[in-house]
Each structure stands twice: as structure tokens, then as C-alpha cells.
Amino acid sequence: MTLLHFTSKLNVIAALLPGPWNPAVAAKQIASIDQYTNGRISVNIVSGWFKAEFTSIGQWWLDHAERYRRSNEFIRCLKGIWTQEKFNFSGDFYQFHDYPLQPKPISRPGRPHPEIFQGGNSIDARENAATVSDYYFMNGNTLEGFQTQIEDVKNRAEREGRLADVKFAVNGFVICRETEGEAVQVLQEIQGKANKEAVEAFGDAVKNAGASTSSKTGMWANSKFEDLVQYNDGFKTKLIGTKEQIADRILLLKSLGVHILLTAFLHYEVEIEQFGKEVLPLVRKLEAEGRGKDAEFEIKLTGDVYREKKTGEESAT
């Protein structure tokens, strides 16, 4: 609320974990914030991978598919409470009978309620993205990985009549330096100074959670130690190099269908300002010249840095 109070353009994405959160309480709080900020709040529905986050407060630890099924109901409830005068719902996890909420959140053309983000790599996550979410959050990935995820979610959304309703967001860690070599050196220093025990514990937890999916793949299924240092595979998004290289890679991601970048930085206050002054103007200039629309062209220009490496091949960026 403090961030929103002292800004006029910032949109905050609040993470909500079904189970600990009840959709009625969440809908009411988010609606109030939305009214106060004139529509500058969104939500990210996280189905959960950390078992203790549930069991330590007396919540059942559901298997993977059930956690995502509960999230699906949770999102449907949020939408219904926010948009219907009296909301009724009879699900396996939530039930509502003539539930009223006033005031409702801000509603405007193209945005009937606060936007709903949701991530994951599994079939369950992709199905939720296609059926109920506004944005599908992706971890960093290879070129082939991004293409597969986006195409799969789009195909599922099209079957639901929601192709135009689903957008894509990706996590990325930005290291912008004068030379590519300097940027790579910073990356190696970050990875080299990581707390090995903490990173390995995180890796064990998320990979165990992912192994419970029907396809045995979770968001971190193919992540190595170096990737897990940035918890959402942000290094894999390859926004590491000169401002020109980073701008080219942003435009490649845009051409693949990515609408939003969730960026992280080593020295946040200094580097986000640098990103805004040096990288974004270059991206906008190239966009004005027609860049970021032709995926074939962008892949030919800079796609190799994202391609899945064969065994024995290595590339820092």
C-alpha cells in the first residue's frame, strides 16, 4: 500500500496462495486496494511447491494436480465475486451462496477486474492459464522451451474460446554492462558466491514438487545449480550483456508472444534506473522501426543464444 500511495503509475502484483487464503477475504481486500489506487493492483495465484508452507499452519498438503485444481476454483471465485451482484459457486474446495461484495473493484474496457497472473510449467498449470488466467507466468527457458509453452497454452486457450484473453509474462535477471565479458563476469561472481546449501535445498524441494506432476516436469525440472541461484530461472532469459544485446533479446521474446518481463537486478536501485535510461529507450526505438513483430527474423538475429545446448556445449549467455 505504501508503494501504491506514493506512486501514480505503478501496478503491484500481489501473490495469493490458495489454502492459506480464502477467496472471499482475498477478493474483498484486493477490491478495496483497487478502489483506493484507481485500478493499480493485480494478483498472482501461486499453487505452491513448499510443503511446510501448508502443513505448518494445519493445511492439507494436496498432490500437484489437486493444488492446481484448487487454484482453478480460487480464480473462478475471485472473478465471480468481483463481477457478479450475488455470487453462487459449488465446487470441491469452495462454496458460495448469493455472496455479495461491495464495493466491486474498478471495471473498465479490457479490464473487467484486477488482472490475474498464474504460472507453472506442468500440464495442470497450462490448462489453468488457458481456462481462467489473464497472464501465464513463465520461468526462464530455452528458445524451444518458450515456443513449446506458448504454443501449447495458446492451443488450449483457443479450444476454450479464450485465445485473445491469455497473455504471457516471463521472469528475467538483467545484467547490463559496457561489454558482454563484464556482464558474464558479474553473472559468474553471483553464481560463485551463492550459498550452496540453501540453493541445493531449494532445488530439492522444487524438483520433488515437480516430480509429482503427471508428466514429471515442474517449473525447475531441467534447472542446474547455476540456474537455481536465481529462483525463477532468471539467468536463462539471457538478459545479460550490453544494452544492445539485451534490447535485441527483449524484442525476440516479444516476437515469440511475451507481453511482460518481470525483471530482477543485482543492485536494484542503481540498475533499474540504468535499465530505464539505456535499455528501454533502445527497445522503443527499435520497435518504432518495426522490430519485435517478426519471430523468424528475430530468431535468425539472436535466437542462437537461447537454443537448447547439446551435451558438452556450454554458453554463459
LOVEXPA-615697 format. One record per residue (C-alpha): x, y, z; residue number from 1. Coordinates in steps of 0.05 Angstrom, whole numbers. Example, Ala and Ser with C-alpha at 12.3 -4.5 7.8 and 13.67 -1.06 7.14 Angstrom:
<atom <246,-90,156>,1>;
<atom <273,-21,143>,2>;
END
This chain:
<atom <0,0,0>,1>;
<atom <58,48,15>,2>;
<atom <86,36,-55>,3>;
<atom <19,49,-86>,4>;
<atom <5,110,-43>,5>;
<atom <69,146,-64>,6>;
<atom <65,128,-138>,7>;
<atom <16,143,-194>,8>;
<atom <33,92,-248>,9>;
<atom <60,31,-210>,10>;
<atom <18,-32,-214>,11>;
<atom <31,-81,-157>,12>;
<atom <22,-156,-167>,13>;
<atom <2,-188,-101>,14>;
<atom <17,-262,-93>,15>;
<atom <-40,-304,-64>,16>;
<atom <-34,-377,-42>,17>;
<atom <-100,-416,-43>,18>;
<atom <-107,-456,21>,19>;
<atom <-80,-405,70>,20>;
<atom <-120,-352,32>,21>;
<atom <-196,-355,27>,22>;
<atom <-223,-326,-39>,23>;
<atom <-276,-284,-3>,24>;
<atom <-224,-250,41>,25>;
<atom <-176,-242,-17>,26>;
<atom <-230,-214,-63>,27>;
<atom <-251,-163,-11>,28>;
<atom <-181,-138,5>,29>;
<atom <-159,-134,-68>,30>;
<atom <-223,-97,-87>,31>;
<atom <-211,-46,-32>,32>;
<atom <-139,-34,-55>,33>;
<atom <-163,-30,-127>,34>;
<atom <-213,24,-109>,35>;
<atom <-161,63,-68>,36>;
<atom <-109,61,-124>,37>;
<atom <-156,70,-184>,38>;
<atom <-142,1,-212>,39>;
<atom <-68,-9,-198>,40>;
<atom <-69,-78,-165>,41>;
<atom <-64,-147,-197>,42>;
<atom <-58,-216,-167>,43>;
<atom <-12,-275,-179>,44>;
<atom <-44,-341,-158>,45>;
<atom <11,-389,-135>,46>;
<atom <-9,-461,-125>,47>;
<atom <50,-476,-80>,48>;
<atom <111,-520,-81>,49>;
<atom <136,-513,-9>,50>;
<atom <102,-567,34>,51>;
<atom <117,-534,101>,52>;
<atom <82,-471,79>,53>;
<atom <17,-511,85>,54>;
<atom <30,-564,138>,55>;
<atom <60,-515,189>,56>;
<atom <-8,-478,193>,57>;
<atom <-51,-541,193>,58>;
<atom <-67,-541,119>,59>;
<atom <-70,-606,79>,60>;
<atom <-13,-617,30>,61>;
<atom <-51,-636,-33>,62>;
<atom <-18,-671,-91>,63>;
<atom <3,-629,-150>,64>;
<atom <-59,-637,-193>,65>;
<atom <-105,-622,-135>,66>;
<atom <-67,-559,-116>,67>;
<atom <-77,-533,-187>,68>;
<atom <-150,-554,-187>,69>;
<atom <-160,-515,-123>,70>;
<atom <-126,-455,-155>,71>;
<atom <-172,-460,-215>,72>;
<atom <-232,-456,-168>,73>;
<atom <-200,-400,-129>,74>;
<atom <-192,-358,-193>,75>;
<atom <-263,-373,-215>,76>;
<atom <-287,-350,-147>,77>;
<atom <-247,-285,-150>,78>;
<atom <-275,-268,-218>,79>;
<atom <-346,-285,-198>,80>;
<atom <-344,-245,-133>,81>;
<atom <-314,-185,-169>,82>;
<atom <-363,-184,-227>,83>;
<atom <-429,-214,-204>,84>;
<atom <-480,-179,-159>,85>;
<atom <-493,-243,-119>,86>;
<atom <-442,-298,-130>,87>;
<atom <-460,-372,-128>,88>;
<atom <-410,-428,-134>,89>;
<atom <-410,-502,-115>,90>;
<atom <-341,-533,-121>,91>;
<atom <-299,-585,-86>,92>;
<atom <-259,-532,-49>,93>;
<atom <-304,-471,-44>,94>;
<atom <-378,-458,-39>,95>;
<atom <-416,-392,-43>,96>;
<atom <-490,-376,-39>,97>;
<atom <-514,-307,-60>,98>;
<atom <-448,-277,-37>,99>;
<atom <-448,-200,-44>,100>;
<atom <-387,-156,-48>,101>;
<atom <-389,-80,-47>,102>;
<atom <-352,-42,-70>,103>;
<atom <-330,-81,-130>,104>;
<atom <-261,-69,-159>,105>;
<atom <-251,-18,-215>,106>;
<atom <-280,-43,-281>,107>;
<atom <-261,-12,-347>,108>;
<atom <-260,-35,-420>,109>;
<atom <-209,-91,-428>,110>;
<atom <-202,-97,-353>,111>;
<atom <-267,-121,-320>,112>;
<atom <-230,-137,-255>,113>;
<atom <-158,-138,-228>,114>;
<atom <-114,-178,-275>,115>;
<atom <-98,-249,-255>,116>;
<atom <-29,-278,-264>,117>;
<atom <-11,-352,-255>,118>;
<atom <50,-393,-270>,119>;
<atom <76,-464,-275>,120>;
<atom <105,-510,-327>,121>;
<atom <61,-571,-318>,122>;
<atom <0,-591,-359>,123>;
<atom <-43,-571,-299>,124>;
<atom <-12,-501,-299>,125>;
<atom <-20,-492,-374>,126>;
<atom <-93,-515,-370>,127>;
<atom <-107,-463,-316>,128>;
<atom <-74,-410,-358>,129>;
<atom <-117,-428,-418>,130>;
<atom <-183,-432,-380>,131>;
<atom <-182,-379,-325>,132>;
<atom <-120,-335,-322>,133>;
<atom <-104,-269,-356>,134>;
<atom <-28,-278,-356>,135>;
<atom <14,-341,-357>,136>;
<atom <79,-331,-319>,137>;
<atom <139,-369,-346>,138>;
<atom <208,-383,-317>,139>;
<atom <269,-371,-359>,140>;
<atom <277,-423,-413>,141>;
<atom <309,-443,-479>,142>;
<atom <282,-419,-545>,143>;
<atom <249,-486,-556>,144>;
<atom <221,-485,-485>,145>;
<atom <189,-417,-494>,146>;
<atom <160,-436,-562>,147>;
<atom <131,-501,-535>,148>;
<atom <99,-469,-474>,149>;
<atom <69,-411,-511>,150>;
<atom <42,-454,-568>,151>;
<atom <12,-504,-520>,152>;
<atom <-23,-452,-478>,153>;
<atom <-49,-416,-540>,154>;
<atom <-76,-481,-569>,155>;
<atom <-112,-497,-503>,156>;
<atom <-139,-426,-498>,157>;
<atom <-165,-429,-569>,158>;
<atom <-204,-492,-553>,159>;
<atom <-236,-453,-495>,160>;
<atom <-251,-393,-539>,161>;
<atom <-201,-351,-498>,162>;
<atom <-143,-343,-547>,163>;
<atom <-148,-267,-545>,164>;
<atom <-154,-267,-468>,165>;
<atom <-89,-301,-449>,166>;
<atom <-23,-263,-448>,167>;
<atom <48,-284,-428>,168>;
<atom <99,-259,-378>,169>;
<atom <170,-284,-364>,170>;
<atom <220,-276,-308>,171>;
<atom <289,-248,-325>,172>;
<atom <351,-226,-288>,173>;
<atom <384,-166,-320>,174>;
<atom <459,-154,-320>,175>;
<atom <475,-95,-366>,176>;
<atom <548,-75,-373>,177>;
<atom <593,-39,-423>,178>;
<atom <617,-105,-452>,179>;
<atom <589,-175,-454>,180>;
<atom <651,-200,-419>,181>;
<atom <639,-155,-359>,182>;
<atom <566,-178,-354>,183>;
<atom <586,-251,-357>,184>;
<atom <638,-239,-303>,185>;
<atom <585,-209,-257>,186>;
<atom <540,-270,-271>,187>;
<atom <596,-318,-253>,188>;
<atom <610,-279,-188>,189>;
<atom <537,-283,-168>,190>;
<atom <535,-357,-181>,191>;
<atom <602,-369,-148>,192>;
<atom <583,-333,-83>,193>;
<atom <516,-369,-76>,194>;
<atom <501,-406,-12>,195>;
<atom <509,-478,-37>,196>;
<atom <468,-510,19>,197>;
<atom <410,-462,10>,198>;
<atom <408,-468,-66>,199>;
<atom <411,-544,-63>,200>;
<atom <356,-546,-10>,201>;
<atom <312,-502,-54>,202>;
<atom <328,-546,-115>,203>;
<atom <309,-610,-77>,204>;
<atom <243,-580,-54>,205>;
<atom <220,-553,-122>,206>;
<atom <243,-614,-161>,207>;
<atom <206,-661,-113>,208>;
<atom <144,-619,-123>,209>;
<atom <152,-621,-198>,210>;
<atom <164,-696,-198>,211>;
<atom <93,-706,-172>,212>;
<atom <63,-679,-236>,213>;
<atom <33,-728,-285>,214>;
<atom <87,-711,-336>,215>;
<atom <142,-710,-283>,216>;
<atom <161,-639,-302>,217>;
<atom <154,-578,-259>,218>;
<atom <180,-507,-268>,219>;
<atom <251,-525,-247>,220>;
<atom <254,-596,-276>,221>;
<atom <314,-581,-320>,222>;
<atom <348,-528,-277>,223>;
<atom <420,-536,-256>,224>;
<atom <453,-508,-194>,225>;
<atom <475,-445,-231>,226>;
<atom <403,-433,-255>,227>;
<atom <372,-442,-186>,228>;
<atom <414,-387,-156>,229>;
<atom <362,-340,-187>,230>;
<atom <299,-375,-162>,231>;
<atom <256,-368,-224>,232>;
<atom <310,-387,-274>,233>;
<atom <321,-313,-289>,234>;
<atom <391,-325,-317>,235>;
<atom <362,-370,-371>,236>;
<atom <325,-310,-400>,237>;
<atom <393,-285,-424>,238>;
<atom <385,-211,-409>,239>;
<atom <459,-209,-395>,240>;
<atom <506,-168,-438>,241>;
<atom <509,-99,-469>,242>;
<atom <448,-55,-475>,243>;
<atom <444,-72,-549>,244>;
<atom <446,-147,-536>,245>;
<atom <392,-141,-482>,246>;
<atom <348,-99,-526>,247>;
<atom <353,-150,-583>,248>;
<atom <335,-206,-535>,249>;
<atom <275,-169,-507>,250>;
<atom <250,-159,-578>,251>;
<atom <259,-234,-592>,252>;
<atom <217,-251,-531>,253>;
<atom <164,-201,-554>,254>;
<atom <163,-233,-623>,255>;
<atom <151,-301,-591>,256>;
<atom <89,-274,-555>,257>;
<atom <116,-247,-488>,258>;
<atom <78,-186,-464>,259>;
<atom <112,-172,-396>,260>;
<atom <182,-180,-368>,261>;
<atom <189,-190,-293>,262>;
<atom <259,-163,-283>,263>;
<atom <308,-171,-226>,264>;
<atom <375,-137,-215>,265>;
<atom <437,-145,-171>,266>;
<atom <439,-72,-147>,267>;
<atom <366,-56,-155>,268>;
<atom <361,19,-146>,269>;
<atom <420,35,-190>,270>;
<atom <410,-16,-244>,271>;
<atom <335,-8,-253>,272>;
<atom <348,66,-267>,273>;
<atom <403,47,-317>,274>;
<atom <354,-2,-350>,275>;
<atom <302,52,-356>,276>;
<atom <351,103,-385>,277>;
<atom <393,60,-430>,278>;
<atom <357,-5,-449>,279>;
<atom <283,14,-454>,280>;
<atom <294,75,-500>,281>;
<atom <334,30,-546>,282>;
<atom <277,-22,-545>,283>;
<atom <226,32,-561>,284>;
<atom <269,59,-618>,285>;
<atom <276,-10,-649>,286>;
<atom <201,-22,-640>,287>;
<atom <187,42,-678>,288>;
<atom <230,15,-734>,289>;
<atom <186,-47,-737>,290>;
<atom <227,-95,-694>,291>;
<atom <196,-147,-647>,292>;
<atom <140,-169,-694>,293>;
<atom <173,-220,-739>,294>;
<atom <193,-281,-698>,295>;
<atom <231,-313,-756>,296>;
<atom <274,-250,-765>,297>;
<atom <287,-242,-690>,298>;
<atom <305,-316,-682>,299>;
<atom <353,-311,-741>,300>;
<atom <385,-249,-710>,301>;
<atom <393,-270,-638>,302>;
<atom <358,-337,-627>,303>;
<atom <421,-379,-622>,304>;
<atom <436,-353,-553>,305>;
<atom <371,-386,-529>,306>;
<atom <375,-451,-566>,307>;
<atom <378,-515,-525>,308>;
<atom <451,-535,-519>,309>;
<atom <472,-606,-535>,310>;
<atom <511,-646,-483>,311>;
<atom <581,-617,-476>,312>;
<atom <563,-548,-503>,313>;
<atom <564,-490,-454>,314>;
<atom <546,-417,-461>,315>;
<atom <542,-365,-406>,316>;
<atom <496,-321,-446>,317>;
END
